[in-house]
């Protein structure tokens, strides 16, 4: 049985944290003895991590320090004591700290799971680029979630090319599926949008990179044409929430746009949408698009990052120019004006997920890596 350490930096409900949780739930406990270590003891998914069949521990970092050097020592001592066979890191700080301490602690297989594009602003900070370039030396393999993410790492870190491997996200089709009879109608009643001509929605944290403001600006452009259109913005509070609310008020869109905090019933919420929108500035491989497609919902999304690898433009959804409200408005109208086309795209999206993005394929790809010898990589 292989002894494994998964290292992360929070239990938030972001795509990366959710996908790690999903992976851990599906790994074979007869093959792997798993520990999850986190640097922060908080987040909406905290209890779900601690309720796993695996061990979850906290190795806290000092939030008051820009870089907590004592974290390196404490993590190293833990690794040496436990003698892990495999280390898998996720998110920036675990990638840096984990790869260095994992090498020092002589963990044979050290993997970094990169879920974001390295063209993302947070990776463009010069100090971060230098830190990541240094840490790459201690990684055996870097797993990216999209071909675009792989290209972005090669662009900034050419020497990493031979360590890169793409494993696309997979979706659990038993959870994410077409709505049952009346399920969609009842959910719309719950949200008070049952009389809308169409319900469009976003599920994403309120961060600048998610581009909520461009959707609000696009809605302002088409509000006269679709007076009964409703838009639901659902996600954890972040740095752009108040700005979004102010923009909605300035455009007098209060009757159109409704804000909701993150929820535990996202599968049911997605099934309620007539159109799912993701107006991001930058993305790795947004899992929420796969979830919407698996639920048979047509997608309108920005043509950035790994999104074109998911959405076949004109077949399972419509792609638009990032940060361009007019392009987004035009894309929305393609589906709002043709319900038959919208329905066909929803069907094709579901078929595409079933064919190309199954969870079983993702799990098998990771397990093949875990069972490799270091020299086989």
ZAMARBA-499753 format. One record per residue (C-alpha): residue in one letter; residue number from 1; x negated, z negated, y negated. Coordinates in steps of 0.02 Angstrom, whole numbers, plus 32768, in hexadecimal, padded with zeros to 4 digits. Layout:
N
  type  seq    px    pz    py
     A  NUM     X     Z     Y
...
//
This chain:
377
  type  seq    px    pz    py
     X    1  8000  8000  8000
     X    2  7FB9  8034  7F57
     X    3  7FB0  7FB1  7ECF
     X    4  7FE6  7FFA  7E28
     X    5  7FE9  7FC4  7D72
     X    6  805B  8017  7CF3
     X    7  802C  7FEF  7C3F
     X    8  80A1  8004  7BA9
     X    9  80BB  7FC1  7AF9
     X   10  8171  7F8F  7AEC
     X   11  821B  7F91  7B3E
     X   12  8277  7FFC  7ABD
     X   13  82FD  8079  7AED
     X   14  8293  8110  7AC3
     X   15  827E  81A3  7B37
     X   16  81D2  816D  7B73
     X   17  8206  80BB  7B9D
     X   18  82A6  80F6  7BF1
     X   19  824B  8176  7C5B
     X   20  81CA  80F7  7C94
     X   21  8256  8081  7CC6
     X   22  82AA  810D  7D27
     X   23  8206  813B  7D7F
     X   24  81E8  8086  7DB2
     X   25  8298  8078  7DFB
     X   26  827B  810D  7E6C
     X   27  81CB  80ED  7EAD
     X   28  81C1  80B9  7F63
     X   29  81A4  7FFD  7F6C
     X   30  8164  8011  801E
     X   31  80D5  807D  7FDC
     X   32  80AE  802C  7F35
     X   33  8092  7F79  7EFB
     X   34  80BC  7F8B  7E42
     X   35  809A  7F21  7DA8
     X   36  80DA  7F50  7CFB
     X   37  8078  7F05  7C6A
     X   38  80B6  7F0E  7BB7
     X   39  8064  7EDA  7B14
     X   40  8108  7EAD  7ABC
     X   41  818F  7E3B  7B03
     X   42  8225  7E8B  7AB0
     X   43  8295  7F25  7AB2
     X   44  8341  7F59  7AED
     X   45  8301  7F83  7B9B
     X   46  82A4  7EDF  7BB4
     X   47  831E  7E91  7C2E
     X   48  8329  7F30  7C94
     X   49  826C  7F32  7CA9
     X   50  826A  7E7B  7CDD
     X   51  82F7  7E9A  7D59
     X   52  8293  7F1F  7DB6
     X   53  825E  7EFE  7E68
     X   54  81AC  7F08  7E26
     X   55  814C  7E84  7DC5
     X   56  8154  7E8E  7D07
     X   57  80DC  7E29  7C9B
     X   58  80B0  7E18  7BE3
     X   59  7FFC  7E24  7BA6
     X   60  801F  7E07  7AED
     X   61  7FC4  7E59  7A5E
     X   62  7FB6  7E09  79B3
     X   63  802A  7E6F  7940
     X   64  7FD0  7E2A  78A7
     X   65  7F2F  7E83  78DA
     X   66  7F15  7F3D  78C6
     X   67  7EB5  7F3B  7968
     X   68  7EB6  7E9F  79D5
     X   69  7E0B  7E9D  7A29
     X   70  7E3B  7E05  7A91
     X   71  7EBD  7E73  7AE6
     X   72  7E30  7ED8  7B35
     X   73  7DE2  7E3D  7B81
     X   74  7E86  7DF4  7BC1
     X   75  7EBB  7E9A  7C0C
     X   76  7E11  7EB3  7C5D
     X   77  7E17  7E06  7CAE
     X   78  7EC5  7E2A  7CF2
     X   79  7E8E  7ED2  7D3A
     X   80  7DF3  7E88  7D8C
     X   81  7E58  7DFC  7DD9
     X   82  7EE0  7E6E  7E1F
     X   83  7E6F  7EFF  7E57
     X   84  7EEB  7F8C  7E3C
     X   85  7EDA  8036  7E8F
     X   86  7F3A  8097  7E09
     X   87  7F53  807F  7D4E
     X   88  7FD5  80E2  7CED
     X   89  7FE2  80CE  7C31
     X   90  8069  8104  7BB7
     X   91  806A  8108  7AF8
     X   92  7FD5  8108  7A84
     X   93  7F8F  8057  7A8B
     X   94  7F9E  8045  7B49
     X   95  7F48  80EF  7B5B
     X   96  7EB4  80B3  7AF5
     X   97  7EA5  8000  7B30
     X   98  7ED9  8024  7BE3
     X   99  7E64  80B5  7C04
     X  100  7DCB  8056  7BC4
     X  101  7DF0  7FB2  7C1C
     X  102  7E29  800E  7CB9
     X  103  7D82  8067  7CC2
     X  104  7D23  7FC5  7CA3
     X  105  7D8B  7F6E  7D29
     X  106  7D65  7FFC  7DA3
     X  107  7E18  8031  7DC3
     X  108  7DFC  80D1  7E28
     X  109  7E8E  8139  7DE6
     X  110  7EB8  8132  7D2B
     X  111  7F49  819B  7CED
     X  112  7F92  81AF  7C3E
     X  113  8046  81EA  7C2D
     X  114  8056  8248  7B88
     X  115  810C  8259  7B54
     X  116  80F0  8298  7AA1
     X  117  80A1  8330  7A52
     X  118  7FF7  830D  7A04
     X  119  8031  8373  796E
     X  120  80A5  82DF  794E
     X  121  8075  828A  78A8
     X  122  8046  81E6  78FD
     X  123  7FBE  8240  795F
     X  124  7F7B  829E  78C6
     X  125  7F32  8202  7877
     X  126  7E74  8220  787E
     X  127  7E4B  8173  78C2
     X  128  7ECB  8186  794D
     X  129  7E86  8230  797B
     X  130  7DD6  81E9  7988
     X  131  7E12  8155  79F0
     X  132  7E70  81C6  7A67
     X  133  7DDC  823D  7A76
     X  134  7D70  81A9  7AA9
     X  135  7DF0  8167  7B26
     X  136  7E02  8210  7B7C
     X  137  7D55  81F6  7BC7
     X  138  7D9B  8168  7C31
     X  139  7E39  81C0  7C6F
     X  140  7E3D  821B  7D17
     X  141  7EDC  827B  7CF1
     X  142  7F4E  8294  7C5A
     X  143  8002  82BE  7C88
     X  144  8065  8318  7C02
     X  145  8121  8332  7C04
     X  146  811D  83E3  7BC1
     X  147  80AC  847A  7BB3
     X  148  80B3  8467  7AF6
     X  149  8073  83B4  7B01
     X  150  7FE6  83F0  7B6F
     X  151  7FB8  8477  7AF0
     X  152  7FBC  83F8  7A62
     X  153  7F3F  8387  7ABC
     X  154  7ECD  841B  7AE2
     X  155  7ED6  844E  7A2A
     X  156  7E98  83A5  79ED
     X  157  7E31  8374  7A86
     X  158  7DEF  8412  7ADD
     X  159  7D81  83AF  7B55
     X  160  7E1E  8361  7BA2
     X  161  7E5D  8408  7BE6
     X  162  7E23  83EE  7C99
     X  163  7E78  8344  7CA2
     X  164  7F25  8381  7C6D
     X  165  7FBB  839B  7CDD
     X  166  8071  83BF  7CB0
     X  167  80FC  835F  7D06
     X  168  81A3  8381  7CB3
     X  169  8224  82F8  7CA6
     X  170  82A8  82F5  7D2D
     X  171  835E  82BE  7D23
     X  172  83C2  8251  7D9A
     X  173  8455  82C4  7DB8
     X  174  84BC  8236  7E04
     X  175  84C2  81E3  7D58
     X  176  84C1  8279  7CE5
     X  177  854D  82EF  7D15
     X  178  85E9  8345  7CD3
     X  179  8674  82CF  7C98
     X  180  8701  82A1  7D0D
     X  181  87B3  82D5  7CDF
     X  182  87ED  827A  7C41
     X  183  8743  8224  7C2C
     X  184  8716  828B  7B93
     X  185  87C1  8275  7B41
     X  186  87C2  81B8  7B5B
     X  187  8714  81A5  7B14
     X  188  8746  8207  7A79
     X  189  87DA  8191  7A63
     X  190  8764  80FC  7A70
     X  191  86F9  8144  79E3
     X  192  8790  8178  797C
     X  193  8766  8231  797E
     X  194  87F0  8271  79F1
     X  195  8839  82DE  7967
     X  196  8796  8332  7939
     X  197  8787  83EF  7948
     X  198  86DE  83CD  7999
     X  199  866B  8338  79B1
     X  200  85B1  8352  799B
     X  201  8535  82C8  79B7
     X  202  8483  828C  79B3
     X  203  8438  8203  7A1F
     X  204  838F  81D6  79D4
     X  205  833A  8147  7979
     X  206  8341  8154  78BC
     X  207  828D  818B  78A2
     X  208  8250  8210  782B
     X  209  8214  827F  78B9
     X  210  82C4  8288  7903
     X  211  8302  82EC  786D
     X  212  83AF  829F  7853
     X  213  83AC  82CE  779C
     X  214  83A7  8388  77C4
     X  215  8446  837A  782A
     X  216  849D  831D  779C
     X  217  8467  83A6  7723
     X  218  84A5  842B  779C
     X  219  854E  83D4  77AB
     X  220  855D  83D8  76EE
     X  221  8549  8495  76F5
     X  222  85D8  84AE  7771
     X  223  8650  841F  7746
     X  224  86CC  8491  76EB
     X  225  86D8  8507  777F
     X  226  86F3  847D  7800
     X  227  8755  83F1  77AB
     X  228  8781  839A  7850
     X  229  86D0  839B  7896
     X  230  8687  82F1  78C5
     X  231  85D2  82BF  78DD
     X  232  8596  8221  7935
     X  233  84E4  81E3  7914
     X  234  84B5  8165  799A
     X  235  840F  8109  79A6
     X  236  83A5  8072  7981
     X  237  838B  8045  78CB
     X  238  82EA  808A  7884
     X  239  8297  80BD  77E4
     X  240  8311  8149  77B6
     X  241  83BA  80F8  77D8
     X  242  83DC  80C0  7726
     X  243  83A1  8167  76E1
     X  244  8418  81C0  7757
     X  245  84AA  8152  7722
     X  246  8481  8171  766B
     X  247  847A  822D  7689
     X  248  8522  822A  76E1
     X  249  856E  81CE  764D
     X  250  8522  8245  75CD
     X  251  856B  82DC  7629
     X  252  8613  8282  7640
     X  253  8607  8294  76FD
     X  254  8644  81E5  7728
     X  255  86DD  822B  7782
     X  256  866F  82A2  77E7
     X  257  85D4  823E  7817
     X  258  85DE  8197  7871
     X  259  854A  8126  7899
     X  260  853E  80C0  7939
     X  261  84B6  804E  797D
     X  262  8464  8070  7A25
     X  263  84DB  805B  7AB7
     X  264  84D6  8038  7B72
     X  265  8553  80C2  7B9E
     X  266  84EE  815B  7B68
     X  267  851F  81C4  7C00
     X  268  85D6  81B1  7BD2
     X  269  85B1  81CE  7B19
     X  270  8555  8270  7B3B
     X  271  85E5  82B1  7BA5
     X  272  8658  8296  7B0F
     X  273  85F5  830C  7A9E
     X  274  862A  83C0  7A89
     X  275  857C  83E9  7A47
     X  276  84DD  8383  7A53
     X  277  8461  8395  79C4
     X  278  83AA  8364  79B9
     X  279  8360  8394  790F
     X  280  82B1  834E  792E
     X  281  8218  837F  78CA
     X  282  81A8  8364  7961
     X  283  81C6  833E  7A19
     X  284  816D  8330  7ABF
     X  285  81F6  834E  7B3E
     X  286  8296  82F7  7B02
     X  287  82E9  82AC  7B9A
     X  288  838F  829D  7B3D
     X  289  839F  835B  7B39
     X  290  8391  8360  7BF7
     X  291  8413  82D7  7C01
     X  292  848C  8337  7B91
     X  293  8471  83D8  7BF4
     X  294  848D  837B  7C98
     X  295  8534  8340  7C51
     X  296  8566  83F5  7C2E
     X  297  8555  83E4  7B71
     X  298  8510  847A  7B0E
     X  299  8477  8451  7AA6
     X  300  8444  847E  79F5
     X  301  838F  844B  79D9
     X  302  82F7  846F  796E
     X  303  827C  84EC  79B4
     X  304  81EA  8474  79C0
     X  305  817B  841F  7A41
     X  306  81B8  842A  7AF4
     X  307  826E  844D  7AC4
     X  308  8262  8509  7AE8
     X  309  8229  84DD  7B99
     X  310  82D1  8485  7BB1
     X  311  834E  84EC  7B4E
     X  312  835C  85A5  7B74
     X  313  838A  85E5  7AC6
     X  314  8430  8640  7ACA
     X  315  8451  860C  7B7F
     X  316  8458  854E  7B8E
     X  317  8455  852B  7AD3
     X  318  841C  8566  7A29
     X  319  8373  8546  79D9
     X  320  8357  8540  791D
     X  321  82C5  8538  78A5
     X  322  8289  8482  7892
     X  323  82AA  842D  77EA
     X  324  831D  84BC  77B6
     X  325  83D1  8482  7795
     X  326  840F  8535  777B
     X  327  83CB  856A  7825
     X  328  841A  84D1  7875
     X  329  84C1  84F3  7821
     X  330  84BE  85A7  7860
     X  331  8497  856D  7911
     X  332  8526  84F0  790F
     X  333  85A0  8575  78D7
     X  334  8572  85E4  796B
     X  335  85BD  8562  79DF
     X  336  8646  851F  796C
     X  337  868C  85CF  7957
     X  338  8689  85FD  7A10
     X  339  86C9  8577  7A88
     X  340  86B5  85EB  7B1D
     X  341  85FD  8609  7AF8
     X  342  85E5  854F  7ADB
     X  343  8633  8528  7B85
     X  344  85C8  85AC  7BDC
     X  345  852A  8562  7B90
     X  346  855D  84B6  7BD0
     X  347  8570  84FB  7C81
     X  348  84C8  8554  7C77
     X  349  8473  84B7  7C37
     X  350  84AF  8454  7CCD
     X  351  8475  84DE  7D44
     X  352  83CB  84E2  7CEF
     X  353  83B1  8427  7D04
     X  354  83E5  842D  7DBB
     X  355  836A  84BB  7DDC
     X  356  82D2  848B  7D75
     X  357  82D8  83D4  7D41
     X  358  830D  8367  7DD3
     X  359  82D1  82B3  7DD9
     X  360  829B  82C8  7E8E
     X  361  821E  834E  7E5E
     X  362  81D7  82DE  7DD5
     X  363  81C4  8249  7E4A
     X  364  8172  82B3  7ED2
     X  365  80F5  82F8  7E54
     X  366  80C2  824A  7E1D
     X  367  80B4  8207  7ECE
     X  368  8043  8299  7EFB
     X  369  7FD1  8263  7E6C
     X  370  7FD3  81AC  7EA0
     X  371  7F9F  81DA  7F50
     X  372  7F0A  8243  7F15
     X  373  7E59  820B  7F25
     X  374  7DFB  8209  7E7F
     X  375  7D8F  829B  7EB5
     X  376  7E29  8304  7EE3
     X  377  7E67  830A  7E2F
//
